[in-house]
Amino acid sequence: MLKTIFAGLGLALAAAVVMLLSGFFDLELESVVLLGTALGAGVALVPDRTPLFRFLGFAAGFVAAWLGFFARAALLPDTDGGLAVFVALVLLLCVGAFAVSVGHLPLWSTLLGAAAMSGGYEYTYAAAPPEILSTSVSAATSLLFCIAVGFLVAATVAPTAGHAGLAPRGPRAGDDDLENASFDDLMMEKTK
């Protein structure tokens, strides 16, 4: 618990410093500092798989949403139907990344990455869809910087699986109680 509190305190300090530097250097990060640092810390704090796979899953979802915005601008009408196709396309890309990685990239982190890009860019995109080339790069880099700050700060003191009462992913060797097993582990056990 103490490690998680330190991670939260470090995150608050880092986010405040990023906000102050953004104002001082006119970086225009104000709209994404809280979103980015909180999401980056969330990816670092969840003790599921390794930090690398969590971050790669997040990045895959982020890129899926970014590609979805390009498909939306180039191919889809600005209607409810077009938005429905955009949402379905992005989510299918996230599921596809999970499937292609054979479950190594957690689905939750790919979905979180897609939500990050969508949440951080939707307002800007809606204001000027034809300017997607410049506005998407600006939004993505701003958001990714804040996500990286949150991830790095939280990862330095993040609790690990088995720490602070957290159950490790999957069953332990010799453990008859599958209560803490993942869905994949349970399905593998069932097919034996």
C-alpha positions as CSV (number, residue, x, y, z in Angstrom):
1,M,0.0,0.0,0.0
2,L,2.8,2.4,0.8
3,K,4.4,1.9,-2.6
4,T,1.1,2.8,-4.3
5,I,0.7,5.9,-2.1
6,F,4.3,7.0,-3.1
7,A,3.4,6.3,-6.8
8,G,0.4,8.6,-6.4
9,L,2.3,11.3,-4.6
10,G,5.0,11.2,-7.3
11,L,2.4,11.3,-10.0
12,A,0.8,14.4,-8.5
13,L,4.1,16.2,-8.3
14,A,5.1,15.2,-11.8
15,A,1.8,16.3,-13.3
16,A,2.0,19.6,-11.5
17,V,5.6,20.1,-12.9
18,V,4.5,19.2,-16.4
19,M,1.6,21.7,-16.1
20,L,3.9,24.5,-14.9
21,L,6.4,23.8,-17.6
22,S,3.7,23.7,-20.2
23,G,2.6,27.2,-19.2
24,F,6.1,28.5,-18.9
25,F,7.3,27.2,-22.3
26,D,3.8,27.6,-24.0
27,L,3.7,23.8,-24.8
28,E,-0.2,23.8,-24.7
29,L,-0.3,20.5,-22.8
30,E,-3.0,21.7,-20.4
31,S,-5.8,19.8,-21.9
32,V,-4.0,16.4,-21.8
33,V,-1.8,16.6,-18.6
34,L,-4.3,14.9,-16.3
35,L,-5.6,12.5,-18.9
36,G,-2.1,11.4,-20.0
37,T,-0.4,11.2,-16.7
38,A,-3.3,9.3,-15.1
39,L,-3.6,6.8,-18.0
40,G,0.2,6.3,-18.1
41,A,0.2,5.6,-14.3
42,G,-2.7,3.2,-14.7
43,V,-0.8,1.1,-17.2
44,A,2.2,1.1,-14.9
45,L,0.2,0.2,-11.7
46,V,-1.9,-2.7,-12.9
47,P,0.1,-5.8,-12.1
48,D,-0.9,-7.8,-15.1
49,R,1.9,-9.2,-17.3
50,T,5.1,-7.3,-17.6
51,P,5.3,-3.5,-17.9
52,L,6.6,-3.9,-21.4
53,F,3.6,-5.9,-22.6
54,R,1.2,-3.6,-20.9
55,F,2.8,-0.6,-22.5
56,L,3.0,-2.3,-26.0
57,G,-0.7,-3.2,-25.7
58,F,-1.4,0.4,-24.8
59,A,0.6,1.6,-27.8
60,A,-1.2,-0.8,-30.1
61,G,-4.6,0.6,-29.0
62,F,-3.3,4.1,-29.3
63,V,-2.2,3.5,-32.9
64,A,-5.5,1.7,-33.7
65,A,-7.5,4.7,-32.7
66,W,-5.1,7.0,-34.6
67,L,-5.6,4.9,-37.7
68,G,-9.3,4.9,-37.1
69,F,-9.3,8.7,-37.2
70,F,-7.5,8.6,-40.6
71,A,-10.1,6.1,-41.9
72,R,-12.8,8.3,-40.5
73,A,-11.5,11.4,-42.2
74,A,-10.8,9.7,-45.6
75,L,-13.5,7.2,-46.0
76,L,-16.4,7.6,-43.6
77,P,-19.3,10.1,-43.7
78,D,-19.7,12.4,-40.8
79,T,-23.0,10.7,-39.7
80,D,-24.0,8.4,-36.9
81,G,-23.4,5.4,-39.2
82,G,-19.9,6.7,-40.0
83,L,-19.1,7.1,-36.3
84,A,-20.5,3.6,-35.6
85,V,-18.1,2.1,-38.2
86,F,-15.2,4.2,-36.7
87,V,-15.9,2.9,-33.2
88,A,-16.3,-0.7,-34.4
89,L,-13.2,-0.5,-36.5
90,V,-11.0,0.7,-33.6
91,L,-12.3,-1.9,-31.2
92,L,-11.8,-4.7,-33.8
93,L,-8.2,-3.5,-34.3
94,C,-7.7,-3.7,-30.5
95,V,-9.1,-7.2,-30.4
96,G,-7.0,-8.1,-33.4
97,A,-3.8,-6.9,-31.7
98,F,-4.7,-9.0,-28.7
99,A,-5.4,-12.1,-30.9
100,V,-2.2,-11.6,-33.0
101,S,-0.1,-11.4,-29.9
102,V,-1.7,-14.6,-28.7
103,G,-2.8,-12.9,-25.5
104,H,0.7,-11.5,-24.6
105,L,-0.7,-7.9,-25.0
106,P,-3.5,-7.5,-22.5
107,L,-6.8,-6.5,-24.1
108,W,-7.5,-4.0,-21.4
109,S,-4.4,-2.0,-22.2
110,T,-5.1,-1.9,-25.9
111,L,-8.6,-0.7,-25.1
112,L,-7.1,1.9,-22.7
113,G,-4.7,3.1,-25.4
114,A,-7.6,3.5,-27.9
115,A,-9.6,5.4,-25.3
116,A,-6.6,7.7,-24.6
117,M,-6.2,8.7,-28.3
118,S,-9.9,9.0,-28.8
119,G,-10.5,11.0,-25.7
120,G,-7.5,13.3,-26.2
121,Y,-8.1,14.0,-29.9
122,E,-11.9,13.8,-30.6
123,Y,-12.6,17.4,-29.7
124,T,-9.8,18.7,-31.9
125,Y,-10.7,16.4,-34.8
126,A,-14.4,17.4,-34.7
127,A,-13.4,21.1,-34.9
128,A,-11.4,20.6,-38.2
129,P,-11.5,17.1,-39.8
130,P,-9.5,18.2,-42.9
131,E,-6.6,19.3,-40.7
132,I,-6.0,15.8,-39.4
133,L,-2.4,15.5,-40.6
134,S,-1.2,18.4,-38.4
135,T,-3.7,18.2,-35.6
136,S,-3.4,14.5,-35.0
137,V,0.4,14.6,-34.8
138,S,0.2,17.5,-32.3
139,A,-2.4,15.8,-30.2
140,A,-0.7,12.5,-30.2
141,T,2.8,13.8,-29.3
142,S,1.3,16.0,-26.5
143,L,-0.7,13.1,-25.1
144,L,2.2,10.6,-25.5
145,F,4.5,12.9,-23.6
146,C,2.1,13.1,-20.7
147,I,1.4,9.3,-20.8
148,A,5.2,8.6,-20.7
149,V,5.6,10.9,-17.7
150,G,2.8,9.1,-15.8
151,F,4.0,5.7,-16.8
152,L,7.7,6.3,-15.8
153,V,6.8,8.0,-12.5
154,A,4.4,5.2,-11.4
155,A,6.6,2.4,-12.8
156,T,9.5,3.4,-10.6
157,V,7.5,2.7,-7.4
158,A,4.6,0.6,-8.7
159,P,3.7,-2.5,-6.6
160,T,4.4,-5.8,-8.3
161,A,2.2,-8.9,-8.5
162,G,2.1,-10.6,-5.1
163,H,2.9,-7.3,-3.3
164,A,0.4,-5.5,-1.1
165,G,-2.1,-8.4,-1.3
166,L,-2.3,-8.5,-5.1
167,A,-2.6,-11.9,-6.6
168,P,-0.1,-12.8,-9.3
169,R,-1.5,-13.6,-12.8
170,G,-2.5,-17.2,-13.1
171,P,-2.3,-20.0,-10.7
172,R,0.9,-20.7,-8.6
173,A,2.6,-24.0,-9.0
174,G,1.0,-26.7,-6.8
175,D,-2.0,-24.4,-6.1
176,D,-5.2,-26.3,-6.3
177,D,-7.3,-23.1,-5.8
178,L,-7.8,-21.5,-9.2
179,E,-9.7,-18.6,-7.7
180,N,-6.9,-16.1,-8.8
181,A,-6.4,-17.7,-12.3
182,S,-6.9,-15.7,-15.4
183,F,-9.6,-16.6,-17.9
184,D,-6.9,-18.0,-20.3
185,D,-5.5,-20.2,-17.6
186,L,-8.9,-21.6,-16.7
187,M,-9.7,-22.4,-20.3
188,M,-6.3,-24.1,-20.7
189,E,-7.0,-26.2,-17.6
190,K,-10.5,-27.1,-18.9
191,T,-9.1,-28.4,-22.3
192,K,-6.6,-30.7,-20.5
